[in-house]
Amino acid sequence: MALMRRCCCWELRTATFSNLITITILAGGALLLRLLDFGAILSPDFEINQSFKTPWKSHQWQAFLASDIILIICHVIIIIFSVYMLYLVTHKHFVLYVETLRTYSYIFILYIFAEFCFSIFEFSFYGLNTFRLAFIVFLWLYWLARTVGNIGMAIIFFSRIQEIEDDLALEIRSIDRKYVHSYVNF
């Protein structure tokens, strides 16, 4: 029995497809925001409007730089893997991609956790100053909405995996009954 059978009046296959597209787009936006922050750390001439000036976090610049590099790599990996999963979902039978979807789901959960940890680090550094400047407020709200959405998408992925496993079990049971002689039932 799957966790869910439908999502927003869609079958789980369609919901999985739309979630993969959404993850690709939202991770691309998060990658762009990380690259902007990365550029502000590396270049003293580049400053993000309505954000903290680079000297304000200069005593922690190595930690912010490491955070940006790790999350940029995570965003690139999840974007590439999502595009690959889009190909599998649209062109292959579910039997051929069920294990890849399972692997993707586990990597996606690790991605959510890594982004959660680094965001907690960054926003705890800002503290109450998080809500002082518009760009930082936007980053916080964007991260919060993505985290809630990503958790929902992970539930849909695991529901789809369960649905595929149920379908496979049903096919195996029906194949076993197909070749049984009628006199065996006595």
C-alpha positions as CSV (number, residue, x, y, z in Angstrom):
1,M,0.0,0.0,0.0
2,A,1.5,3.3,-1.1
3,L,1.8,6.3,1.3
4,M,-0.3,8.3,-1.1
5,R,-2.1,7.3,-4.3
6,R,-2.5,10.7,-5.8
7,C,-1.0,14.2,-5.5
8,C,-3.0,17.3,-6.6
9,C,-5.4,15.1,-8.7
10,W,-2.3,13.6,-10.5
11,E,-1.2,10.1,-10.6
12,L,2.1,9.5,-8.8
13,R,3.9,9.0,-12.1
14,T,2.8,12.5,-13.3
15,A,3.5,14.0,-9.9
16,T,7.0,12.5,-9.9
17,F,7.6,14.0,-13.4
18,S,6.4,17.4,-12.3
19,N,8.4,17.3,-9.1
20,L,11.6,16.5,-11.0
21,I,11.0,19.6,-13.2
22,T,10.3,21.7,-10.1
23,I,13.5,20.4,-8.3
24,T,15.6,21.3,-11.4
25,I,14.2,24.8,-11.6
26,L,14.3,25.6,-7.9
27,A,17.8,24.1,-7.5
28,G,18.9,26.2,-10.4
29,G,17.6,29.3,-8.6
30,A,19.4,28.2,-5.4
31,L,22.5,27.7,-7.4
32,L,22.2,31.2,-8.9
33,L,21.8,32.7,-5.4
34,R,24.8,30.7,-4.1
35,L,26.9,31.9,-7.1
36,L,26.0,35.5,-6.3
37,D,27.1,35.0,-2.6
38,F,30.2,33.2,-3.8
39,G,31.0,36.2,-6.1
40,A,30.5,38.7,-3.3
41,I,33.0,36.7,-1.1
42,L,35.7,36.5,-3.8
43,S,35.5,40.0,-5.2
44,P,35.7,43.0,-2.9
45,D,34.2,45.2,-5.6
46,F,31.0,43.1,-6.0
47,E,28.3,43.7,-3.4
48,I,24.8,42.4,-3.4
49,N,22.2,45.1,-3.0
50,Q,20.2,44.9,0.3
51,S,22.7,42.3,1.7
52,F,25.4,42.6,4.3
53,K,28.6,44.0,3.1
54,T,31.4,41.6,2.7
55,P,33.6,43.1,5.5
56,W,30.7,42.4,8.0
57,K,31.3,38.7,7.7
58,S,35.1,38.9,7.0
59,H,36.1,37.1,10.2
60,Q,34.0,34.1,9.0
61,W,34.7,34.3,5.3
62,Q,36.4,30.8,5.1
63,A,33.3,29.2,6.6
64,F,31.0,31.0,4.2
65,L,33.2,30.2,1.3
66,A,33.3,26.5,2.2
67,S,29.6,26.5,2.7
68,D,29.1,28.1,-0.7
69,I,31.4,25.6,-2.5
70,I,29.8,22.5,-0.9
71,L,26.3,23.7,-1.6
72,I,27.2,24.7,-5.2
73,I,28.5,21.1,-5.8
74,C,25.3,19.7,-4.1
75,H,23.0,21.9,-6.4
76,V,24.9,20.9,-9.5
77,I,24.7,17.1,-8.6
78,I,21.0,17.3,-7.8
79,I,20.3,19.2,-11.1
80,I,22.2,16.7,-13.2
81,F,20.6,13.7,-11.4
82,S,17.1,15.3,-11.8
83,V,17.6,15.8,-15.5
84,Y,18.7,12.2,-15.8
85,M,15.7,11.0,-13.8
86,L,13.4,13.1,-16.1
87,Y,14.8,11.1,-19.0
88,L,14.2,7.8,-17.3
89,V,10.7,8.6,-16.2
90,T,9.6,9.8,-19.6
91,H,11.4,7.2,-21.8
92,K,11.7,4.0,-19.8
93,H,9.4,1.4,-18.2
94,F,9.1,1.8,-14.4
95,V,10.8,-1.6,-13.9
96,L,14.0,-0.2,-15.5
97,Y,14.2,2.9,-13.2
98,V,12.8,1.8,-9.9
99,E,16.2,1.3,-8.3
100,T,17.6,4.5,-9.8
101,L,14.5,6.4,-8.3
102,R,15.3,4.8,-4.9
103,T,18.9,6.0,-5.1
104,Y,17.7,9.4,-6.2
105,S,15.3,9.6,-3.3
106,Y,18.1,8.8,-0.8
107,I,20.5,11.3,-2.4
108,F,17.7,13.9,-2.4
109,I,17.1,13.4,1.3
110,L,20.9,13.8,1.9
111,Y,20.7,17.0,-0.2
112,I,17.8,18.3,1.9
113,F,19.7,17.5,5.1
114,A,23.0,19.1,3.9
115,E,21.2,22.3,2.7
116,F,19.3,22.4,6.1
117,C,22.6,22.1,8.1
118,F,24.4,24.8,6.1
119,S,21.4,27.1,6.1
120,I,21.1,26.7,9.9
121,F,24.8,27.6,10.2
122,E,24.4,30.7,8.0
123,F,21.2,32.0,9.4
124,S,22.4,31.4,13.0
125,F,25.4,33.5,12.1
126,Y,23.1,36.3,11.0
127,G,21.0,35.9,14.1
128,L,18.3,38.6,14.5
129,N,20.0,40.5,11.7
130,T,18.5,38.0,9.2
131,F,15.3,40.0,9.1
132,R,17.1,43.4,8.6
133,L,18.0,43.4,4.9
134,A,15.7,42.4,2.0
135,F,18.1,40.0,0.2
136,I,18.7,38.0,3.4
137,V,15.0,37.8,4.1
138,F,14.4,36.6,0.5
139,L,17.1,33.9,0.9
140,W,15.6,32.8,4.2
141,L,12.1,32.6,2.8
142,Y,13.3,30.9,-0.4
143,W,15.2,28.3,1.6
144,L,12.2,27.7,3.9
145,A,9.7,27.3,1.1
146,R,12.1,25.0,-0.8
147,T,12.7,22.8,2.3
148,V,9.0,22.3,3.0
149,G,8.4,21.6,-0.7
150,N,11.4,19.2,-0.9
151,I,10.1,17.2,2.1
152,G,6.7,16.9,0.3
153,M,8.5,15.8,-2.9
154,A,10.5,13.2,-1.1
155,I,7.2,11.7,0.3
156,I,5.9,11.6,-3.3
157,F,9.0,9.8,-4.5
158,F,8.8,7.2,-1.8
159,S,5.0,6.8,-2.6
160,R,5.9,6.2,-6.2
161,I,8.5,3.6,-5.3
162,Q,6.0,1.8,-3.1
163,E,3.4,2.0,-6.0
164,I,6.0,0.5,-8.4
165,E,6.8,-2.3,-5.9
166,D,3.1,-3.1,-5.5
167,D,2.6,-3.2,-9.3
168,L,5.6,-5.6,-9.6
169,A,4.3,-7.8,-6.9
170,L,0.9,-8.0,-8.6
171,E,2.4,-8.9,-11.9
172,I,4.5,-11.6,-10.4
173,R,1.4,-13.1,-8.6
174,S,-0.6,-13.0,-11.9
175,I,2.2,-14.7,-13.8
176,D,2.4,-17.5,-11.2
177,R,-1.3,-18.2,-11.5
178,K,-1.3,-18.2,-15.3
179,Y,0.6,-21.4,-15.7
180,V,-1.2,-23.5,-13.0
181,H,-3.3,-26.4,-14.3
182,S,-6.9,-26.6,-13.3
183,Y,-6.6,-30.0,-11.5
184,V,-4.0,-28.6,-9.1
185,N,-6.7,-26.6,-7.3
186,F,-8.3,-29.7,-5.9
